[in-house]
Amino acid sequence: MRIDILTLFPQMFAGPLSESMIKLARERGLVDVRLHDIRDYTHDKHRTADDRPFGGGPGMVLKPEPIFECVEAVVPQGTPLIYMTPQGRPLTQAKAGELAGLEGFALLCGHYEGVDERVREALVAEEISIGDYVLTGGELPAMVLVDAVVRLVPGVLGDEESAQQESFSPKNLDCPHYTRPEVFRGRRVPEVLLSGNHGEIARWRREQAEKRTQERRPDLTNGEF
Ligand code: ADE
């Protein structure tokens, strides 16, 4: 899978892309993440990527020319361009799974008041939000999306099962987990987990997951999700 990221701040990605699961996925050649600095496609001395909005008002708007040039130079034909914006459709596990099935996609990270509308009209295939709050730019949302997608690419997670059993697939929260020691600061691991009875353990986990879901996120099971 190839992921092209178009941003004004490519350095922000250094940490998340070079640690843990994404690092391994890249090293194994399972994903090819490419960063592109939108400012490299400006032509003035100050590398100007934004400008004041027509009609007035606060904030700045990303200019169309560098974004068009960057997309035309680096995004392969037919690859969907996804714009990260709080105005997009919410990122869900289902959407991450859908993107994990693609050969590649490109992410455009906005900043300031957003991008010139002509970028959306002519280049953007889809807009995605990571939640109903406003961040300074699309970089953190792009990292969240890349993490959620890359771990679903076949071969990335050592244990294929672990991706399937956890929260949201199916629409339930996860059960509690314990490891050694059996007693820690007076708190015991539930007896059933030590019993060796796999049927009982599976039942307990299912019940715990359902209880948690009802307590914390009843919306997941009543069709609102
Ligand atoms: N850019 C700024 N805030 C965002 C959000 N919540 N989701 C996606 N992109 C954003």
py3Dmol code that shows the C-alpha trace and the ligand (Angstrom):
import py3Dmol

protein = """\
ATOM      1  CA  MET A   1       0.000   0.000   0.000  1.00  0.00           C
ATOM      2  CA  ARG A   2       1.205   3.474  -0.844  1.00  0.00           C
ATOM      3  CA  ILE A   3       0.192   6.544   1.178  1.00  0.00           C
ATOM      4  CA  ASP A   4       1.158  10.031  -0.020  1.00  0.00           C
ATOM      5  CA  ILE A   5       0.843  12.789   2.583  1.00  0.00           C
ATOM      6  CA  LEU A   6       0.697  16.417   1.445  1.00  0.00           C
ATOM      7  CA  THR A   7       1.467  18.847   4.247  1.00  0.00           C
ATOM      8  CA  LEU A   8       3.084  22.138   5.219  1.00  0.00           C
ATOM      9  CA  PHE A   9       4.750  20.375   8.179  1.00  0.00           C
ATOM     10  CA  PRO A  10       6.345  17.103   7.071  1.00  0.00           C
ATOM     11  CA  GLN A  11       8.648  17.082  10.130  1.00  0.00           C
ATOM     12  CA  MET A  12       5.603  16.523  12.371  1.00  0.00           C
ATOM     13  CA  PHE A  13       5.334  12.972  11.027  1.00  0.00           C
ATOM     14  CA  ALA A  14       8.873  11.889  11.904  1.00  0.00           C
ATOM     15  CA  GLY A  15       8.041  10.342  15.301  1.00  0.00           C
ATOM     16  CA  PRO A  16       4.832   8.409  14.532  1.00  0.00           C
ATOM     17  CA  LEU A  17       6.148   7.033  11.237  1.00  0.00           C
ATOM     18  CA  SER A  18       9.406   5.800  12.670  1.00  0.00           C
ATOM     19  CA  GLU A  19       8.184   3.949  15.765  1.00  0.00           C
ATOM     20  CA  SER A  20       6.311   0.781  16.587  1.00  0.00           C
ATOM     21  CA  MET A  21       3.837  -0.810  14.174  1.00  0.00           C
ATOM     22  CA  ILE A  22       4.131   1.712  11.326  1.00  0.00           C
ATOM     23  CA  LYS A  23       7.902   1.492  11.456  1.00  0.00           C
ATOM     24  CA  LEU A  24       7.746  -2.312  11.161  1.00  0.00           C
ATOM     25  CA  ALA A  25       5.179  -2.168   8.374  1.00  0.00           C
ATOM     26  CA  ARG A  26       7.412   0.208   6.431  1.00  0.00           C
ATOM     27  CA  GLU A  27      10.535  -1.867   7.061  1.00  0.00           C
ATOM     28  CA  ARG A  28       8.756  -5.007   5.845  1.00  0.00           C
ATOM     29  CA  GLY A  29       7.741  -3.185   2.675  1.00  0.00           C
ATOM     30  CA  LEU A  30       4.023  -3.535   3.456  1.00  0.00           C
ATOM     31  CA  VAL A  31       3.400   0.200   3.335  1.00  0.00           C
ATOM     32  CA  ASP A  32       5.206   2.957   1.523  1.00  0.00           C
ATOM     33  CA  VAL A  33       4.478   6.301   3.219  1.00  0.00           C
ATOM     34  CA  ARG A  34       5.713   9.346   1.301  1.00  0.00           C
ATOM     35  CA  LEU A  35       5.748  12.868   2.691  1.00  0.00           C
ATOM     36  CA  HIS A  36       5.478  15.888   0.416  1.00  0.00           C
ATOM     37  CA  ASP A  37       6.034  19.491   1.478  1.00  0.00           C
ATOM     38  CA  ILE A  38       3.417  21.680  -0.202  1.00  0.00           C
ATOM     39  CA  ARG A  39       5.813  24.629   0.078  1.00  0.00           C
ATOM     40  CA  ASP A  40       8.159  22.891  -2.371  1.00  0.00           C
ATOM     41  CA  TYR A  41       5.549  23.693  -5.023  1.00  0.00           C
ATOM     42  CA  THR A  42       5.501  27.458  -4.434  1.00  0.00           C
ATOM     43  CA  HIS A  43       7.509  29.741  -6.706  1.00  0.00           C
ATOM     44  CA  ASP A  44       8.111  32.925  -4.709  1.00  0.00           C
ATOM     45  CA  LYS A  45      11.051  33.775  -2.502  1.00  0.00           C
ATOM     46  CA  HIS A  46       9.008  33.447   0.705  1.00  0.00           C
ATOM     47  CA  ARG A  47       7.486  30.089  -0.320  1.00  0.00           C
ATOM     48  CA  THR A  48       3.998  31.484   0.288  1.00  0.00           C
ATOM     49  CA  ALA A  49       1.370  28.782   0.632  1.00  0.00           C
ATOM     50  CA  ASP A  50      -1.487  30.842   2.105  1.00  0.00           C
ATOM     51  CA  ASP A  51      -3.244  34.135   1.515  1.00  0.00           C
ATOM     52  CA  ARG A  52      -6.046  36.318   2.907  1.00  0.00           C
ATOM     53  CA  PRO A  53      -9.623  35.266   2.148  1.00  0.00           C
ATOM     54  CA  PHE A  54     -11.526  37.087  -0.580  1.00  0.00           C
ATOM     55  CA  GLY A  55     -14.425  38.924   1.033  1.00  0.00           C
ATOM     56  CA  GLY A  56     -12.437  39.574   4.182  1.00  0.00           C
ATOM     57  CA  GLY A  57     -12.585  37.950   7.560  1.00  0.00           C
ATOM     58  CA  PRO A  58     -10.114  36.401   9.938  1.00  0.00           C
ATOM     59  CA  GLY A  59      -7.470  33.803   9.191  1.00  0.00           C
ATOM     60  CA  MET A  60      -5.711  32.652   6.066  1.00  0.00           C
ATOM     61  CA  VAL A  61      -6.624  30.232   3.301  1.00  0.00           C
ATOM     62  CA  LEU A  62      -4.301  27.729   1.606  1.00  0.00           C
ATOM     63  CA  LYS A  63      -3.681  28.842  -1.966  1.00  0.00           C
ATOM     64  CA  PRO A  64      -4.758  26.518  -4.758  1.00  0.00           C
ATOM     65  CA  GLU A  65      -1.643  26.659  -6.991  1.00  0.00           C
ATOM     66  CA  PRO A  66       0.894  24.832  -4.788  1.00  0.00           C
ATOM     67  CA  ILE A  67      -1.648  22.174  -3.853  1.00  0.00           C
ATOM     68  CA  PHE A  68      -2.634  21.553  -7.487  1.00  0.00           C
ATOM     69  CA  GLU A  69       1.031  21.388  -8.506  1.00  0.00           C
ATOM     70  CA  CYS A  70       1.932  19.085  -5.655  1.00  0.00           C
ATOM     71  CA  VAL A  71      -0.969  16.718  -6.399  1.00  0.00           C
ATOM     72  CA  GLU A  72      -0.156  16.686 -10.100  1.00  0.00           C
ATOM     73  CA  ALA A  73       3.520  15.971  -9.387  1.00  0.00           C
ATOM     74  CA  VAL A  74       3.260  13.251  -6.753  1.00  0.00           C
ATOM     75  CA  VAL A  75      -0.167  11.590  -6.575  1.00  0.00           C
ATOM     76  CA  PRO A  76      -0.524   8.684  -9.016  1.00  0.00           C
ATOM     77  CA  GLN A  77      -3.447   8.847 -11.472  1.00  0.00           C
ATOM     78  CA  GLY A  78      -6.572   7.284 -10.013  1.00  0.00           C
ATOM     79  CA  THR A  79      -5.418   7.531  -6.386  1.00  0.00           C
ATOM     80  CA  PRO A  80      -8.128   9.117  -4.200  1.00  0.00           C
ATOM     81  CA  LEU A  81      -7.156  12.334  -2.436  1.00  0.00           C
ATOM     82  CA  ILE A  82      -8.620  12.564   1.065  1.00  0.00           C
ATOM     83  CA  TYR A  83      -8.824  15.955   2.748  1.00  0.00           C
ATOM     84  CA  MET A  84      -8.555  15.913   6.549  1.00  0.00           C
ATOM     85  CA  THR A  85     -11.068  18.446   7.911  1.00  0.00           C
ATOM     86  CA  PRO A  86     -13.520  18.720  10.819  1.00  0.00           C
ATOM     87  CA  GLN A  87     -16.173  19.171   8.103  1.00  0.00           C
ATOM     88  CA  GLY A  88     -15.561  15.647   6.778  1.00  0.00           C
ATOM     89  CA  ARG A  89     -17.385  12.409   7.501  1.00  0.00           C
ATOM     90  CA  PRO A  90     -16.309  10.838  10.796  1.00  0.00           C
ATOM     91  CA  LEU A  91     -13.505   8.292  10.698  1.00  0.00           C
ATOM     92  CA  THR A  92     -14.833   4.895  11.805  1.00  0.00           C
ATOM     93  CA  GLN A  93     -13.356   1.407  12.038  1.00  0.00           C
ATOM     94  CA  ALA A  94     -15.410   0.506   8.956  1.00  0.00           C
ATOM     95  CA  LYS A  95     -13.849   3.376   7.009  1.00  0.00           C
ATOM     96  CA  ALA A  96     -10.354   2.354   8.156  1.00  0.00           C
ATOM     97  CA  GLY A  97     -11.062  -1.183   6.934  1.00  0.00           C
ATOM     98  CA  GLU A  98     -12.258   0.139   3.586  1.00  0.00           C
ATOM     99  CA  LEU A  99      -9.086   2.210   3.113  1.00  0.00           C
ATOM    100  CA  ALA A 100      -6.915  -0.764   4.160  1.00  0.00           C
ATOM    101  CA  GLY A 101      -8.230  -2.592   1.103  1.00  0.00           C
ATOM    102  CA  LEU A 102      -6.980   0.059  -1.330  1.00  0.00           C
ATOM    103  CA  GLU A 103      -3.699  -0.037  -3.231  1.00  0.00           C
ATOM    104  CA  GLY A 104      -3.075   3.497  -2.065  1.00  0.00           C
ATOM    105  CA  PHE A 105      -4.530   6.882  -1.165  1.00  0.00           C
ATOM    106  CA  ALA A 106      -3.278  10.413  -0.592  1.00  0.00           C
ATOM    107  CA  LEU A 107      -3.962  12.678   2.391  1.00  0.00           C
ATOM    108  CA  LEU A 108      -4.150  16.451   2.235  1.00  0.00           C
ATOM    109  CA  CYS A 109      -3.546  18.221   5.550  1.00  0.00           C
ATOM    110  CA  GLY A 110      -5.225  21.615   5.811  1.00  0.00           C
ATOM    111  CA  HIS A 111      -4.254  24.526   8.003  1.00  0.00           C
ATOM    112  CA  TYR A 112      -5.535  27.916   9.049  1.00  0.00           C
ATOM    113  CA  GLU A 113      -9.117  28.493   7.849  1.00  0.00           C
ATOM    114  CA  GLY A 114      -8.797  25.683   5.311  1.00  0.00           C
ATOM    115  CA  VAL A 115      -8.098  25.300   1.618  1.00  0.00           C
ATOM    116  CA  ASP A 116      -9.340  27.280  -1.350  1.00  0.00           C
ATOM    117  CA  GLU A 117     -12.679  25.726  -2.297  1.00  0.00           C
ATOM    118  CA  ARG A 118     -11.431  24.930  -5.814  1.00  0.00           C
ATOM    119  CA  VAL A 119      -9.071  22.347  -4.336  1.00  0.00           C
ATOM    120  CA  ARG A 120     -12.054  20.541  -2.858  1.00  0.00           C
ATOM    121  CA  GLU A 121     -14.066  20.826  -6.047  1.00  0.00           C
ATOM    122  CA  ALA A 122     -11.383  19.620  -8.438  1.00  0.00           C
ATOM    123  CA  LEU A 123      -9.045  17.359  -6.489  1.00  0.00           C
ATOM    124  CA  VAL A 124     -10.615  15.989  -3.323  1.00  0.00           C
ATOM    125  CA  ALA A 125     -12.404  12.629  -3.506  1.00  0.00           C
ATOM    126  CA  GLU A 126     -13.436  12.500   0.132  1.00  0.00           C
ATOM    127  CA  GLU A 127     -13.252  14.536   3.359  1.00  0.00           C
ATOM    128  CA  ILE A 128     -12.642  12.844   6.701  1.00  0.00           C
ATOM    129  CA  SER A 129     -12.859  14.173  10.278  1.00  0.00           C
ATOM    130  CA  ILE A 130     -11.396  12.384  13.286  1.00  0.00           C
ATOM    131  CA  GLY A 131     -13.939  13.899  15.661  1.00  0.00           C
ATOM    132  CA  ASP A 132     -16.075  16.892  16.543  1.00  0.00           C
ATOM    133  CA  TYR A 133     -13.311  19.176  17.731  1.00  0.00           C
ATOM    134  CA  VAL A 134     -11.012  21.534  15.878  1.00  0.00           C
ATOM    135  CA  LEU A 135      -7.267  20.937  15.702  1.00  0.00           C
ATOM    136  CA  THR A 136      -4.651  23.338  14.398  1.00  0.00           C
ATOM    137  CA  GLY A 137      -4.151  21.360  11.221  1.00  0.00           C
ATOM    138  CA  GLY A 138      -4.747  18.074   9.467  1.00  0.00           C
ATOM    139  CA  GLU A 139      -1.398  16.515  10.439  1.00  0.00           C
ATOM    140  CA  LEU A 140      -2.484  14.844  13.690  1.00  0.00           C
ATOM    141  CA  PRO A 141      -5.714  13.600  12.056  1.00  0.00           C
ATOM    142  CA  ALA A 142      -3.661  12.195   9.134  1.00  0.00           C
ATOM    143  CA  MET A 143      -1.421  10.333  11.602  1.00  0.00           C
ATOM    144  CA  VAL A 144      -4.470   8.924  13.371  1.00  0.00           C
ATOM    145  CA  LEU A 145      -5.931   7.749  10.079  1.00  0.00           C
ATOM    146  CA  VAL A 146      -2.643   6.200   8.901  1.00  0.00           C
ATOM    147  CA  ASP A 147      -2.286   4.300  12.179  1.00  0.00           C
ATOM    148  CA  ALA A 148      -5.885   3.028  12.089  1.00  0.00           C
ATOM    149  CA  VAL A 149      -5.503   1.884   8.464  1.00  0.00           C
ATOM    150  CA  VAL A 150      -1.976   0.457   8.434  1.00  0.00           C
ATOM    151  CA  ARG A 151      -2.616  -1.936  11.326  1.00  0.00           C
ATOM    152  CA  LEU A 152      -5.424  -3.496   9.244  1.00  0.00           C
ATOM    153  CA  VAL A 153      -3.196  -4.140   6.228  1.00  0.00           C
ATOM    154  CA  PRO A 154      -2.725  -7.928   6.031  1.00  0.00           C
ATOM    155  CA  GLY A 155       0.600  -8.994   7.510  1.00  0.00           C
ATOM    156  CA  VAL A 156       1.163  -5.871   9.602  1.00  0.00           C
ATOM    157  CA  LEU A 157      -0.156  -7.187  12.919  1.00  0.00           C
ATOM    158  CA  GLY A 158       1.621 -10.368  13.970  1.00  0.00           C
ATOM    159  CA  ASP A 159      -1.575 -11.839  15.333  1.00  0.00           C
ATOM    160  CA  GLU A 160      -4.324 -11.357  12.745  1.00  0.00           C
ATOM    161  CA  GLU A 161      -6.882 -12.235  15.400  1.00  0.00           C
ATOM    162  CA  SER A 162      -6.045  -9.376  17.715  1.00  0.00           C
ATOM    163  CA  ALA A 163      -7.335  -6.818  15.227  1.00  0.00           C
ATOM    164  CA  GLN A 164     -10.636  -8.670  14.950  1.00  0.00           C
ATOM    165  CA  GLN A 165     -11.392  -9.311  18.604  1.00  0.00           C
ATOM    166  CA  GLU A 166     -10.884  -5.842  19.961  1.00  0.00           C
ATOM    167  CA  SER A 167     -13.177  -2.868  20.309  1.00  0.00           C
ATOM    168  CA  PHE A 168     -15.557  -2.029  17.459  1.00  0.00           C
ATOM    169  CA  SER A 169     -15.202  -5.219  15.454  1.00  0.00           C
ATOM    170  CA  PRO A 170     -17.892  -6.333  15.981  1.00  0.00           C
ATOM    171  CA  LYS A 171     -19.666  -3.349  17.504  1.00  0.00           C
ATOM    172  CA  ASN A 172     -18.698  -3.997  21.092  1.00  0.00           C
ATOM    173  CA  LEU A 173     -16.052  -2.629  23.399  1.00  0.00           C
ATOM    174  CA  ASP A 174     -13.204  -4.904  24.478  1.00  0.00           C
ATOM    175  CA  CYS A 175     -13.224  -7.048  27.645  1.00  0.00           C
ATOM    176  CA  PRO A 176     -10.719  -6.383  30.497  1.00  0.00           C
ATOM    177  CA  HIS A 177      -7.247  -7.928  30.166  1.00  0.00           C
ATOM    178  CA  TYR A 178      -4.810  -9.135  32.825  1.00  0.00           C
ATOM    179  CA  THR A 179      -1.251 -10.428  32.895  1.00  0.00           C
ATOM    180  CA  ARG A 180       1.111 -11.529  35.684  1.00  0.00           C
ATOM    181  CA  PRO A 181       1.266 -11.213  38.671  1.00  0.00           C
ATOM    182  CA  GLU A 182      -1.937 -12.946  39.846  1.00  0.00           C
ATOM    183  CA  VAL A 183      -2.185 -10.554  42.786  1.00  0.00           C
ATOM    184  CA  PHE A 184      -0.943  -7.002  42.447  1.00  0.00           C
ATOM    185  CA  ARG A 185      -1.216  -4.593  45.396  1.00  0.00           C
ATOM    186  CA  GLY A 186      -4.104  -6.624  46.778  1.00  0.00           C
ATOM    187  CA  ARG A 187      -6.004  -6.844  43.479  1.00  0.00           C
ATOM    188  CA  ARG A 188      -6.624 -10.382  42.205  1.00  0.00           C
ATOM    189  CA  VAL A 189      -7.018 -11.495  38.614  1.00  0.00           C
ATOM    190  CA  PRO A 190     -10.584 -12.882  38.133  1.00  0.00           C
ATOM    191  CA  GLU A 191     -10.542 -16.580  39.035  1.00  0.00           C
ATOM    192  CA  VAL A 192     -12.129 -17.707  35.770  1.00  0.00           C
ATOM    193  CA  LEU A 193      -9.096 -16.518  33.774  1.00  0.00           C
ATOM    194  CA  LEU A 194      -6.871 -18.865  35.792  1.00  0.00           C
ATOM    195  CA  SER A 195      -9.259 -21.827  35.494  1.00  0.00           C
ATOM    196  CA  GLY A 196      -8.026 -23.178  32.182  1.00  0.00           C
ATOM    197  CA  ASN A 197     -11.683 -23.661  31.147  1.00  0.00           C
ATOM    198  CA  HIS A 198     -11.697 -22.113  27.695  1.00  0.00           C
ATOM    199  CA  GLY A 199     -15.460 -22.232  27.318  1.00  0.00           C
ATOM    200  CA  GLU A 200     -15.974 -20.395  30.610  1.00  0.00           C
ATOM    201  CA  ILE A 201     -13.239 -17.877  29.753  1.00  0.00           C
ATOM    202  CA  ALA A 202     -14.797 -17.086  26.378  1.00  0.00           C
ATOM    203  CA  ARG A 203     -18.209 -16.652  28.042  1.00  0.00           C
ATOM    204  CA  TRP A 204     -16.806 -14.361  30.746  1.00  0.00           C
ATOM    205  CA  ARG A 205     -15.051 -12.217  28.143  1.00  0.00           C
ATOM    206  CA  ARG A 206     -18.206 -11.925  26.064  1.00  0.00           C
ATOM    207  CA  GLU A 207     -20.264 -10.923  29.104  1.00  0.00           C
ATOM    208  CA  GLN A 208     -17.689  -8.369  30.255  1.00  0.00           C
ATOM    209  CA  ALA A 209     -17.510  -6.851  26.777  1.00  0.00           C
ATOM    210  CA  GLU A 210     -21.303  -6.564  26.611  1.00  0.00           C
ATOM    211  CA  LYS A 211     -21.521  -5.074  30.116  1.00  0.00           C
ATOM    212  CA  ARG A 212     -18.887  -2.493  29.263  1.00  0.00           C
ATOM    213  CA  THR A 213     -20.599  -1.601  26.027  1.00  0.00           C
ATOM    214  CA  GLN A 214     -23.948  -1.120  27.787  1.00  0.00           C
ATOM    215  CA  GLU A 215     -22.364   1.013  30.520  1.00  0.00           C
ATOM    216  CA  ARG A 216     -20.119   3.175  28.377  1.00  0.00           C
ATOM    217  CA  ARG A 217     -21.340   3.161  24.790  1.00  0.00           C
ATOM    218  CA  PRO A 218     -24.924   1.931  24.493  1.00  0.00           C
ATOM    219  CA  ASP A 219     -25.076   3.894  21.231  1.00  0.00           C
ATOM    220  CA  LEU A 220     -22.829   1.256  19.622  1.00  0.00           C
ATOM    221  CA  THR A 221     -25.499  -1.431  19.837  1.00  0.00           C
ATOM    222  CA  ASN A 222     -28.675   0.558  19.249  1.00  0.00           C
ATOM    223  CA  GLY A 223     -27.785   1.408  15.693  1.00  0.00           C
ATOM    224  CA  GLU A 224     -26.669   5.009  16.240  1.00  0.00           C
ATOM    225  CA  PHE A 225     -23.039   4.235  15.545  1.00  0.00           C
TER     226      PHE A 225
END
"""
ligand_1 = """\
10
ADE
N -8.317 19.402 10.988
C -8.573 20.125 12.083
N -9.383 19.483 12.936
C -9.658 18.272 12.357
C -10.433 17.152 12.737
N -11.116 17.110 13.877
N -10.468 16.095 11.890
C -9.798 16.131 10.720
N -9.063 17.160 10.312
C -8.976 18.238 11.117
"""
view = py3Dmol.view(width=600, height=400)
view.addModel(protein, "pdb")
view.setStyle({"model": 0}, {"cartoon": {"style": "trace"}})
view.addModel(ligand_1, "xyz")
view.setStyle({"model": 1}, {"stick": {}})
view.zoomTo()
view.show()
